[in-house]
Amino acid sequence: MNSEEVEAYLARIGAEYPAWPTVDVLRDLHLRHLRTVPFENLSIHLGEEIALEEKRLVDKVVGARRGGFCYELNGVFGALLTALGFDVAYLAARVYGKEGRLGIPYDHLVLRVRTVDGGAWLADVGFGAHSHLPLEFDARGEQVDPGGVFRIVEAGGGVPGKRGDGPDFGDLDVFRDGQPQYRLEVRARTLEEFAVGVWWHSTSPQSHFQRSLVCSRLTEDGGRITLSGRTLTVTAVGGSREVSELGTDEEVLAVYRERFGIELDQVPVVRKD
């Protein structure tokens, strides 16, 4: 990522160029990203190619002012952090589904970030509703965050949060409010390795991204705004929700434009095969 792209990216999220890659800077960038860049899977339903190439990701998120899902958001955020001097590793995770079942390999992408003032941090701007701030990677106790109470614990034996000597030994489970979110591998990966996850989530009828539309971001006050198809949900900090159904295409496009900063020529719809 060249200097012009870095400056444009920082302007996109309303951040100043930092003097040093410190944890306070990481926290600020992480929160600004969640408030500015939507978590969305619109490309899948608009027939747009999703390419895990740094230039393509910058063009989409910064140039076109779009969002993306985990591979895109954490992929491009990792590139920005690297350009700013942070030590960044791409890590693979498998998301917990119903009845505690784990998803496919390369199901999710997160970042392990090291800062100049010490420590390693789990940064994740691509999971939708999750921690607002990076989590301390090596801490094993409760971490209180505006997004909930989180814990990172050793995993193993195929049981969430249970340590064992099976194939998952050495992996980590990330919990939010007592519920397992994903199982994290600690081995660093390349961005290109996640292409299989992109392909599966973009094409498989078993993927929830294929079956639904989502566009969501954190609000300035710590709540959340989400557009799922034609259903607009505004969630307050305390958890109360206002739900409304949008009638016309013009209303839908206006919400994408005014609430998420996304300019679209057509309303994305879930294809029925």
Disulfide bonds with the S-S distance in Angstrom:
none
